[in-house]
Every structure is written in C-alpha cells, then in structure tokens.
C-alpha cells in the first residue's frame, strides 16, 4: 500500500540568505526578511568606521559566542529570526555581521 507521503515530491529546503537594504525610492524589503541594521536589536555593536568592516564582523562573531550580552542576542535571534532572511546595508559580496547571525542560526560557529 502506498501512502500519500511516499508519492509527494521532496520539498526543496529554503535556506535563509542576506539581502542588502537599500534606501532607493520604491525599493521594498523582500518577504520573510528581518532588518538587522544598527542601531536595532540585532545590529553590530562594533562600528565598522572605527574597526574596519572585516574586524568589526570578526569582533561581532566573537562577541555573539563569548559575551553574556552577545549570547542573549543569539538566544533571542534563535527564537525570533529562525527561517527568516536577514537584511543589512553591507554590500552582498563583503563581510557582514548578518552572515554571523545566519551561520549561528544554521548551527555553524
């Protein structure tokens, strides 16, 4: 006997991704996307203008996993951001703290 689930094609897994937030007239945030820009709850507390982008992202990753405040943010992200795309002003091909959040939500370090 064949069940309904056996005849159903596999569901393609949707992997959350990072989008670049824009200020252009008419631009709209993609569906299922959360804003993680500074000065919001999930913004990077390390200013890229002081540390440089790569270093600010590295410090953010370290902070998420070691500082009590970062761990609290990570716990909240696991409740509120799981399965969502993330949006920041960083260029798509450059370093961004949103990638740290996405990696942590996927269970990567």
N, C-alpha and C positions, 0 to 999 in steps of 0.2 A: 504494500500500500504506500503510495506517495503522498507526502504531506504538502501543504501549501508552501511551507518554508523551503522545502527541497527544490521547488520549481521557481523560486524567486531568485532573480539575478543578484549577485553580490552588490551591496551598497558601496559606492565609492566613498572612501573616507575623505572628509573635508578637513584640511589642515589649515588652522588659522594662520594668517600672514600679517605683515606690517604694510601699512599704507602711509604715504606721505600726505600730511594735512596741508591744505592749500588755502590761501586767502583770496583766490581769484573769484571774481563775480560769477555767480551761477554754479560754482563748484559745490557739490553735495557729498557729505560723508557716506561711504558705502554702507549698505545694510549690515547689521550684526557687527558693527565696529565701535570700539570704545576709544575715547580720547585719553591718551596717557602723556600729554604735554605738561610741561612745567608752567604754572605753579599749581597744578592739580594734585590730587591724592597720589597718583602713580608717576608723577614727573620725577626726573632725575634731580636729586638734591645737589649734585656736583656740577657746577656751572662750566659748560664747555668753553666759555670765553676765558675762564681762569686756567683750567686744566688742559685744554685741548680736547677735541672730540674723543679720540681713542682712549685717552687716560680717564676722561670723565665716565666713559662707558665701562672701563675696567674697574674703576672705583665703585661704580653702581653695582656691578656684579658681585664684587667682594662684600659690599655693604648689605646686599639682599640676603646673603647667606651667613653673615657673621654678626652683624649688629642687631641688637634687640628691635630697634625701630624698623630695620630692613626686613627682619623676619616677620614682624607684624604686618607690614605691607604685603609681603609674599603670601602670608596666610589669607589676607583679605583678597588678594588677586586670585587665589585658588578658589575662593567662594564666588567672586563677582565677575571674573574675566574668562573663566574656563570656556573654551569653544568659541570665543569672540576674536575677531580681527582686532589689531591694535593700530592706532594712528598717532603719528608724531610728525614734527616739522623736519626731521632729519631726511637727508637725501636717501633714496631707496638703496643705493649702492654703497653707502658709507656706514660707519659704525653708529649704532643707536641703542639706547637703553631698552627700547621696546623689544629688541631681539633677546635681551637678557630675560625679560618677563616671559616672552614666548617660550624660550628654552626651559625656564623653570616650570612653566605650566605643562610642558611636554614631559617633565620629569628628568630633563637633562640638567647638568650643572652649569 
